[in-house]
């Protein structure tokens, strides 16, 4: 892991950019160490510098956590394949035309998840070698499908917060039954891109004995800010 830049924020959080092979990432660490680690993932081609993600990461780090995110393949400044760009174009066209999109999602999102998991595991290995990070590890992010896969494969992840926005492939909906860690599941009741019943069915499928659903009115990007504070209290219960 090679750190390429750093800045100290007003609240004492240290923000550093890093590269790990071809993987670009950002790490936020609080003044106290060693700190539990939160993996904060995103998808849909968004960069790790997406303002909402950065705001969540900085807030969480100020609460005493190390927070890391990376650009998955095809996200941010990483190269995008012609096939991925065509799939995104097909998806946009189908959504605008009101056509069924499940099969497009399956063929596009499924491989993205499979390819992202090894990169996140490699990143996790490197992060846990840093003296300022002491574990345990949590997951927080809008890429629910990736979080489900990691929660099944990674015993180091002790708790997870999922945003019920975005498509979850059939494989991960089945894997949800194997997820047993504590969960906080956020649902925007009027999310135009995430059918409500599908999200409720996914919540029901999780095998966790402790799982909490928070539902708020509004569209995809309308999650209330107070949910971030509640999310940190959830993490405090399970990671500190």
Helices and strands as residue ranges (DSSP letters): E 2-8, E 14-20, E 23-29, E 35-41, H 51-62, E 66-70, H 82-97, H 102-127, E 133-141, H 144-153, E 157-163, H 170-175, G 176-178, E 182-188, H 196-205, E 211-216, H 226-239
